């Protein structure tokens, strides 16, 4: 008897029964049911081969260690009849019960109903075999689905690994925008190749919106990676669909599937499609935190119906690719930021060199200062000038912070040094600096300053102020502890530099004595705040100074600076500094 032919599979065979065999239990179950019913039953693979169980004494399995084996159709059929001790003439023709899942035809369970079985019994045997076949198909379907999920996860894992390695490898050699763009293109090539391999596509492309408006229609994504497509196709910016509706839908994150590009009513560019030989399309957008940055399109050259799971897989690949693109762009921005930081550090180094490196030796005066910018570059500045035996002391504050303030600070300092040789006409010095600053700055750029010159012989202090906080002078007595009544402010009127070119700067004169202490600062000192938002204020500056001088009447200028800064740090805690802080102390020592 010739074996009956199996029903033709729905499509190309992608799986077979042997792909799902593990312990050979299906083949063994066929044997058990055959012996129970005394009906020849065997398990046929996708072709004309039979799967039989193989048991050894140590349960080690048959050839290759498997508990099942493959034999020819004739041998398998003869074995089945021998197992139930029947002759072929005693049974009807073989009846295959197909085993089919979504992936295709796996094989069949074949039975030969005995001729002596009455009608109800023969029907019961067929129903039992049908139920067995249904159960086997359910188990195989579940296994196949699981394998598909594993395959998809493996693809995503490999893509993630490749993109991670690609980003790491690309981090070092990328030099400038051209190098970063090349790195991004390599990453997109990896993503596209894996997407085509996983979804079995014949061609594909990934396009990015470089400086677009998020898919609003003004900017067309430019192809950055392609495979299986001609140069004419990748460079042509004509949209495939009417008014680009499919492109906009994909950029919104929808999964676009077109089974037949030539006959779909939404498609217009049929001549291009036909000349390129494309039939089916699946596409979705590359999106970063909800913002579209590009498109991925896959094509086949045969009719293809894409399943929802394939669409979700493409979306997952698109998300990974979008992450890679964003990472590459962020890396490029980080490199630009690092380059800018290097320039800022160099500028900060130059700015620090512009501040006095040492304090001048002009007895009986002792000076000390501290400058702490809130950023690497700041707008505060101070200076000590030796002017023909006299001592000039300068403290200033440029409006703003960062690079603009630092540039303006260097300009003001240089201008003042250029005019400062006229020792006692310091009001004229500030007038000349002010006029130069008004000429070269904007309306919102100005500088506050206090400038004084002290005579070491007569101990006379001549000073001017330009919108700056008045310094605090403490006269430390010899015969009693210092008190509040020993404090006074060195008042002087004058508008900030850089506002009014006609501004006059009145001169102040004060007679110093031995043991006197002058403290000048910028507004970052008294504007320092604690966690409750309270300011340090001028009152606390005075209190900190008096506390130290009460304990240490002869404290040095450097000791006074350190104590004031320590008081500010204790007050502010970890609240952080929002402005530059500069403190300058001049002390008149005993002769």
Secondary structure as the mmCIF struct_conf table of DSSP 4:
data_model
#
loop_
_struct_conf.conf_type_id
_struct_conf.id
_struct_conf.beg_label_comp_id
_struct_conf.beg_label_asym_id
_struct_conf.beg_label_seq_id
_struct_conf.end_label_comp_id
_struct_conf.end_label_asym_id
_struct_conf.end_label_seq_id
HELX_LH_PP_P HELX_LH_PP_P1 UNK A 2 UNK A 9
BEND BEND1 UNK A 10 UNK A 12
HELX_RH_3T_P HELX_RH_3T_P1 UNK A 17 UNK A 20
BEND BEND2 UNK A 22 UNK A 24
HELX_RH_AL_P HELX_RH_AL_P1 UNK A 25 UNK A 37
TURN_TY1_P TURN_TY1_P1 UNK A 38 UNK A 38
STRN STRN1 UNK A 40 UNK A 44
BEND BEND3 UNK A 46 UNK A 48
STRN STRN2 UNK A 49 UNK A 53
TURN_TY1_P TURN_TY1_P2 UNK A 57 UNK A 58
BEND BEND4 UNK A 59 UNK A 59
BEND BEND5 UNK A 62 UNK A 62
HELX_RH_3T_P HELX_RH_3T_P2 UNK A 63 UNK A 65
BEND BEND6 UNK A 67 UNK A 67
STRN STRN3 UNK A 68 UNK A 72
HELX_RH_AL_P HELX_RH_AL_P2 UNK A 73 UNK A 83
TURN_TY1_P TURN_TY1_P3 UNK A 84 UNK A 85
HELX_RH_3T_P HELX_RH_3T_P3 UNK A 88 UNK A 90
STRN STRN4 UNK A 91 UNK A 91
STRN STRN5 UNK A 95 UNK A 101
TURN_TY1_P TURN_TY1_P4 UNK A 102 UNK A 103
STRN STRN6 UNK A 104 UNK A 112
STRN STRN7 UNK A 114 UNK A 114
TURN_TY1_P TURN_TY1_P5 UNK A 115 UNK A 116
BEND BEND7 UNK A 117 UNK A 117
HELX_RH_AL_P HELX_RH_AL_P3 UNK A 119 UNK A 173
HELX_RH_AL_P HELX_RH_AL_P4 UNK A 176 UNK A 199
TURN_TY1_P TURN_TY1_P6 UNK A 200 UNK A 200
BEND BEND8 UNK A 202 UNK A 202
STRN STRN8 UNK A 203 UNK A 208
BEND BEND9 UNK A 210 UNK A 211
BEND BEND10 UNK A 214 UNK A 219
HELX_LH_PP_P HELX_LH_PP_P2 UNK A 220 UNK A 221
STRN STRN9 UNK A 222 UNK A 227
BEND BEND11 UNK A 228 UNK A 228
HELX_RH_AL_P HELX_RH_AL_P5 UNK A 231 UNK A 235
BEND BEND12 UNK A 240 UNK A 240
STRN STRN10 UNK A 241 UNK A 241
HELX_RH_3T_P HELX_RH_3T_P4 UNK A 242 UNK A 244
HELX_RH_AL_P HELX_RH_AL_P6 UNK A 245 UNK A 251
TURN_TY1_P TURN_TY1_P7 UNK A 252 UNK A 253
HELX_LH_PP_P HELX_LH_PP_P3 UNK A 254 UNK A 255
STRN STRN11 UNK A 256 UNK A 258
BEND BEND13 UNK A 259 UNK A 259
TURN_TY1_P TURN_TY1_P8 UNK A 261 UNK A 263
TURN_TY1_P TURN_TY1_P9 UNK A 265 UNK A 266
STRN STRN12 UNK A 267 UNK A 267
HELX_RH_AL_P HELX_RH_AL_P7 UNK A 270 UNK A 276
TURN_TY1_P TURN_TY1_P10 UNK A 277 UNK A 277
STRN STRN13 UNK A 280 UNK A 288
TURN_TY1_P TURN_TY1_P11 UNK A 289 UNK A 290
STRN STRN14 UNK A 291 UNK A 300
BEND BEND14 UNK A 301 UNK A 302
HELX_RH_AL_P HELX_RH_AL_P8 UNK A 308 UNK A 354
BEND BEND15 UNK A 355 UNK A 355
BEND BEND16 UNK A 357 UNK A 358
STRN STRN15 UNK A 362 UNK A 362
TURN_TY1_P TURN_TY1_P12 UNK A 363 UNK A 364
STRN STRN16 UNK A 365 UNK A 372
BEND BEND17 UNK A 374 UNK A 377
BEND BEND18 UNK A 379 UNK A 379
STRN STRN17 UNK A 380 UNK A 387
TURN_TY1_P TURN_TY1_P13 UNK A 388 UNK A 389
STRN STRN18 UNK A 390 UNK A 398
BEND BEND19 UNK A 399 UNK A 400
HELX_RH_AL_P HELX_RH_AL_P9 UNK A 402 UNK A 419
TURN_TY1_P TURN_TY1_P14 UNK A 420 UNK A 421
BEND BEND20 UNK A 422 UNK A 424
HELX_RH_AL_P HELX_RH_AL_P10 UNK A 426 UNK A 440
BEND BEND21 UNK A 441 UNK A 441
TURN_TY1_P TURN_TY1_P15 UNK A 443 UNK A 444
STRN STRN19 UNK A 447 UNK A 454
TURN_TY1_P TURN_TY1_P16 UNK A 456 UNK A 458
STRN STRN20 UNK A 460 UNK A 466
STRN STRN21 UNK A 467 UNK A 467
HELX_LH_PP_P HELX_LH_PP_P4 UNK A 468 UNK A 471
STRN STRN22 UNK A 472 UNK A 475
BEND BEND22 UNK A 478 UNK A 480
HELX_RH_3T_P HELX_RH_3T_P5 UNK A 484 UNK A 486
STRN STRN23 UNK A 487 UNK A 489
HELX_LH_PP_P HELX_LH_PP_P5 UNK A 495 UNK A 496
STRN STRN24 UNK A 497 UNK A 497
TURN_TY1_P TURN_TY1_P17 UNK A 498 UNK A 498
BEND BEND23 UNK A 499 UNK A 499
TURN_TY1_P TURN_TY1_P18 UNK A 501 UNK A 502
STRN STRN25 UNK A 508 UNK A 511
TURN_TY1_P TURN_TY1_P19 UNK A 514 UNK A 515
STRN STRN26 UNK A 516 UNK A 521
HELX_RH_AL_P HELX_RH_AL_P11 UNK A 523 UNK A 526
TURN_TY1_P TURN_TY1_P20 UNK A 527 UNK A 527
STRN STRN27 UNK A 529 UNK A 529
TURN_TY1_P TURN_TY1_P21 UNK A 531 UNK A 532
STRN STRN28 UNK A 535 UNK A 535
HELX_RH_AL_P HELX_RH_AL_P12 UNK A 537 UNK A 551
TURN_TY1_P TURN_TY1_P22 UNK A 553 UNK A 554
HELX_RH_AL_P HELX_RH_AL_P13 UNK A 557 UNK A 572
TURN_TY1_P TURN_TY1_P23 UNK A 573 UNK A 574
BEND BEND24 UNK A 575 UNK A 575
BEND BEND25 UNK A 579 UNK A 579
STRN STRN29 UNK A 581 UNK A 588
#
